[in-house]
């Protein structure tokens, strides 16, 4: 048996230890997130959409890191750093940890308000308008504060911190502007009552109270609301 030491061997061991189980970790986190959100929102579609959209925000952040720093598009002009050719191994993991949690906070905050409005009115479109109107400014302000903080961190002299801050800032910008303010409201309004579908067996498995799983809106649902005439 031959033992190998040094920085190269340590980095290879780190890569295998961290990223060898990364797909399994991603699946476990996605499943756990789906189940928790399905119970919280009493909806299969909203829980699945939240997981998929969070992965979209994460993919956008990784794409910015690769395009800017690894391939060198603008990294020298903006950050004074030439193309790195690779991303430090711990950076994608930290971006995933921070961005997934932050994105889920925004998702829960917005959809909780939309769910409350829907229970009161029975109209998905009205719920989106009211829910986003009450939470949009707060989510946008929080995202702007975080993004500016990461912009400040990107001025660090260390290249790894520049890369980490840029990835997080880009991910939060895409998530707050494109995903939470455009895609999420549009999909909720598009699917109407289907947003709140939860199978009986899944509701039992998640221990959702029967009264909560079968809430009857105070007003008529979207499909039955007659158009207003002047």
C-alpha positions as CSV (number, residue, x, y, z in Angstrom):
1,X,0.0,0.0,0.0
2,X,1.4,3.4,-1.0
3,X,0.5,6.6,0.8
4,X,0.5,9.9,-0.9
5,X,0.7,13.3,0.8
6,X,0.9,16.9,0.0
7,X,-1.5,19.7,-1.1
8,X,-2.5,17.9,-4.3
9,X,-3.6,14.7,-2.6
10,X,-5.4,16.7,0.1
11,X,-7.4,18.6,-2.5
12,X,-8.3,15.4,-4.2
13,X,-9.5,13.8,-1.0
14,X,-11.5,16.9,-0.2
15,X,-13.1,16.8,-3.6
16,X,-14.1,13.2,-3.2
17,X,-15.3,13.7,0.4
18,X,-17.5,16.7,-0.4
19,X,-18.7,16.3,-3.9
20,X,-18.8,12.5,-4.0
21,X,-22.1,12.6,-2.0
22,X,-23.3,15.9,-3.3
23,X,-26.0,14.5,-5.6
24,X,-27.4,12.4,-2.7
25,X,-27.3,15.5,-0.4
26,X,-29.1,17.5,-3.1
27,X,-31.8,14.9,-3.5
28,X,-32.3,14.6,0.3
29,X,-32.6,18.4,0.7
30,X,-35.0,18.7,-2.2
31,X,-37.3,15.9,-0.8
32,X,-37.2,17.3,2.7
33,X,-37.9,20.8,1.4
34,X,-40.8,19.5,-0.8
35,X,-42.4,17.7,2.1
36,X,-42.1,20.6,4.6
37,X,-43.5,23.1,2.0
38,X,-46.3,20.7,1.0
39,X,-47.4,20.6,4.6
40,X,-47.0,24.3,5.1
41,X,-48.8,25.4,2.0
42,X,-51.1,22.4,1.7
43,X,-50.1,22.1,-1.9
44,X,-48.1,19.7,-4.1
45,X,-47.6,22.1,-7.0
46,X,-46.3,25.1,-4.9
47,X,-43.9,22.9,-3.1
48,X,-42.5,21.3,-6.3
49,X,-42.3,24.7,-7.9
50,X,-40.4,26.2,-5.0
51,X,-37.8,23.4,-5.2
52,X,-37.4,23.8,-9.0
53,X,-37.2,27.6,-8.9
54,X,-34.6,27.5,-6.1
55,X,-32.5,25.2,-8.3
56,X,-32.9,27.7,-11.2
57,X,-31.6,30.5,-9.0
58,X,-28.6,28.3,-8.0
59,X,-27.9,27.4,-11.6
60,X,-27.9,31.1,-12.6
61,X,-25.4,31.9,-9.8
62,X,-23.1,29.0,-11.0
63,X,-23.4,30.2,-14.5
64,X,-22.3,33.7,-13.6
65,X,-19.3,32.3,-11.7
66,X,-18.3,30.2,-14.6
67,X,-18.8,32.9,-17.3
68,X,-17.2,35.8,-15.4
69,X,-14.3,34.2,-13.5
70,X,-13.6,30.8,-15.0
71,X,-13.9,32.0,-18.6
72,X,-12.8,35.6,-17.8
73,X,-15.6,37.6,-19.4
74,X,-15.2,41.0,-17.6
75,X,-13.3,39.7,-14.6
76,X,-10.2,41.7,-15.5
77,X,-12.1,44.9,-16.3
78,X,-14.3,44.8,-13.2
79,X,-12.3,43.0,-10.6
80,X,-8.8,43.1,-11.9
81,X,-8.6,39.3,-11.9
82,X,-7.7,37.4,-15.1
83,X,-9.6,34.2,-16.0
84,X,-9.0,31.6,-13.3
85,X,-9.7,28.6,-15.5
86,X,-11.4,26.9,-12.5
87,X,-13.4,27.7,-9.4
88,X,-12.1,27.0,-5.9
89,X,-13.8,23.8,-4.7
90,X,-15.4,25.2,-1.6
91,X,-17.0,28.1,-3.3
92,X,-19.9,26.3,-5.1
93,X,-20.7,24.5,-1.9
94,X,-20.9,27.8,0.1
95,X,-23.0,29.4,-2.6
96,X,-25.4,26.5,-2.5
97,X,-25.7,26.6,1.3
98,X,-26.3,30.4,1.5
99,X,-28.5,30.8,-1.7
100,X,-30.8,27.9,-1.1
101,X,-31.7,29.1,2.4
102,X,-32.1,32.7,1.4
103,X,-34.2,31.9,-1.6
104,X,-36.5,29.6,0.4
105,X,-37.1,32.4,3.0
106,X,-38.4,34.7,0.2
107,X,-40.5,31.9,-1.2
108,X,-42.2,31.1,2.1
109,X,-42.7,34.8,2.9
110,X,-44.5,35.6,-0.3
111,X,-46.5,32.4,-0.7
112,X,-47.7,32.5,2.9
113,X,-49.3,35.8,2.3
114,X,-50.8,34.6,-1.1
115,X,-52.2,31.6,0.6
116,X,-53.9,33.8,3.3
117,X,-55.4,36.0,0.6
118,X,-56.6,33.0,-1.4
119,X,-58.3,31.5,1.7
120,X,-60.1,34.8,2.2
121,X,-61.1,35.6,-1.4
122,X,-61.0,32.3,-3.4
123,X,-59.4,34.0,-6.3
124,X,-55.8,33.2,-7.2
125,X,-55.3,36.3,-9.3
126,X,-56.6,38.6,-6.5
127,X,-54.4,36.7,-4.0
128,X,-51.3,37.3,-6.1
129,X,-52.0,41.0,-6.4
130,X,-52.7,41.5,-2.7
131,X,-50.0,39.1,-1.5
132,X,-47.2,40.5,-3.7
133,X,-48.4,44.0,-3.0
134,X,-47.9,43.5,0.7
135,X,-44.6,41.5,0.6
136,X,-42.9,42.8,-2.6
137,X,-41.3,45.9,-1.1
138,X,-40.0,44.0,1.9
139,X,-38.5,41.2,-0.2
140,X,-37.0,43.7,-2.7
141,X,-35.5,45.8,0.1
142,X,-34.0,42.7,1.9
143,X,-32.6,41.5,-1.4
144,X,-31.1,44.9,-2.2
145,X,-29.4,45.1,1.3
146,X,-27.9,41.6,0.9
147,X,-26.8,42.3,-2.7
148,X,-25.0,45.5,-1.7
149,X,-23.4,43.7,1.2
150,X,-22.0,41.1,-1.2
151,X,-20.9,43.8,-3.6
152,X,-18.9,45.3,-0.8
153,X,-17.4,41.9,-0.1
154,X,-16.4,41.5,-3.7
155,X,-14.0,44.4,-3.3
156,X,-11.8,42.2,-1.1
157,X,-8.3,41.6,-2.2
158,X,-8.8,37.8,-2.1
159,X,-9.9,36.2,-5.3
160,X,-11.9,33.5,-3.7
161,X,-14.0,36.0,-1.7
162,X,-14.6,38.0,-4.9
163,X,-15.9,34.9,-6.6
164,X,-18.1,33.9,-3.6
165,X,-19.5,37.4,-3.2
166,X,-20.2,37.7,-7.0
167,X,-22.0,34.4,-7.1
168,X,-24.2,35.2,-4.1
169,X,-25.0,38.6,-5.3
170,X,-25.9,37.4,-8.8
171,X,-28.0,34.6,-7.4
172,X,-30.0,36.9,-5.0
173,X,-30.6,39.4,-7.8
174,X,-32.0,36.7,-10.2
175,X,-34.0,35.1,-7.4
176,X,-35.6,38.3,-6.1
177,X,-36.3,40.0,-9.5
178,X,-36.9,37.2,-12.0
179,X,-38.1,34.3,-9.9
180,X,-40.0,35.8,-6.9
181,X,-41.4,38.9,-8.6
182,X,-42.1,37.4,-12.1
183,X,-42.2,33.7,-12.3
184,X,-43.8,32.8,-9.0
185,X,-46.7,35.2,-9.2
186,X,-47.3,34.4,-12.9
187,X,-47.5,30.6,-12.2
188,X,-49.8,31.0,-9.2
189,X,-52.1,33.2,-11.2
190,X,-51.9,30.8,-14.2
191,X,-52.8,27.6,-12.3
192,X,-55.6,29.0,-10.2
193,X,-57.2,26.4,-7.9
194,X,-54.7,23.7,-9.0
195,X,-52.1,25.5,-6.9
196,X,-53.9,24.2,-3.7
197,X,-54.3,20.6,-4.6
198,X,-53.1,18.1,-2.0
199,X,-53.9,14.4,-2.3
200,X,-55.7,12.9,0.7
201,X,-53.1,10.2,1.3
202,X,-50.3,12.7,1.3
203,X,-52.2,15.0,3.6
204,X,-52.6,12.1,6.1
205,X,-48.9,11.2,5.8
206,X,-47.9,14.8,6.4
207,X,-50.4,15.0,9.3
208,X,-52.3,18.0,7.8
209,X,-55.5,18.6,9.7
210,X,-58.6,17.7,7.7
211,X,-60.1,21.2,8.3
212,X,-56.9,22.8,6.9
213,X,-56.7,20.5,3.9
214,X,-60.2,21.2,2.8
215,X,-60.5,24.9,3.3
216,X,-63.5,26.4,1.5
217,X,-62.7,29.9,0.2
218,X,-65.0,32.7,1.4
219,X,-65.7,33.8,-2.2
220,X,-66.2,31.9,-5.4
221,X,-63.1,30.3,-7.0
222,X,-61.4,31.8,-10.1
223,X,-63.2,29.5,-12.6
224,X,-66.6,30.6,-11.3
225,X,-66.1,34.3,-10.9
226,X,-68.1,36.2,-13.6
227,X,-66.2,39.0,-15.4
228,X,-67.1,42.5,-14.2
229,X,-69.1,44.7,-16.6
230,X,-69.1,48.4,-16.6
